């Protein structure tokens, strides 16, 4: 796969994960504005690595949020 295809796939996954969070966890979605997208200072553009890191951060935040809410619901 070339860089454009990988970027497209990652962008679609980020969009899908963001929509999932928006739909199922609106209170988490509101906090996503505060989630920084870390860029490589050596690069002028967003890199594939940046997109991968952002997608991972979305996935981790969702998992943490689910775990925290499951724990709070059981108390």
N, C-alpha and C positions, 0 to 999 in steps of 0.2 A: 504494500500500500504506500502511496505517496503522502506527502505532508498535508496536502489539501484534503484528501480522503480521511486521514486520521483526525484532522481538525474538525471536519464535518461530523464525524462519528461522535467525538467527544462533546462537541457543542450540542448535538441532539440529546446525548445522555444527560448533560447538565440541564438542558431545558426540561426533559422528561422528569428528572429528579426534583427540579424546582416546582413543577406543576403538581407532582405528587405531594410534596410538602405543603404547598399552598392549599390543596384540596383537603388533605387529611389532618394537617397540623397548622392551622392558620396562625396560632400564637407563635410558633417557631418561624413561620414564613416572615412575620413582621421583623424578626430579629436578623434575618439574612442580610438586610441592608448594612448591618454592623459587621458582617463577615468579610474581611478583606480578601481580595484576590491578589495573592502575592506574585509579583512580577520579578523576573530576573533582571538585575540592574545591568547586566552585560548586554541584554537584548533590548532593542527598541520596540519590538512587537511582542504580543502575547505568544508564548511558545507552547508547544505540545506539553511540555513538562508543567507549565503554569496551569493549563487546562486540566491535566490529570490531577494535580494537587488540589485544585478547586473542587473537582468532582469528588475526590476522596474526602475532602472536608465536609461537603454536603452529606455524603453517606454517613460519615461518623457523627455529625450533628444530629441527624435523624435517628440513628441508633441510640445515641445518648438520650435524646429527648423521649424516645419510646420507652427505654429502660427506666428513666426517671419517672415518667407518668405511670407506668405499670406498678412501680414501687409505691408511688403516692396513692394509687387507687386501692391497693391492697391494705393500706393502713387505716 
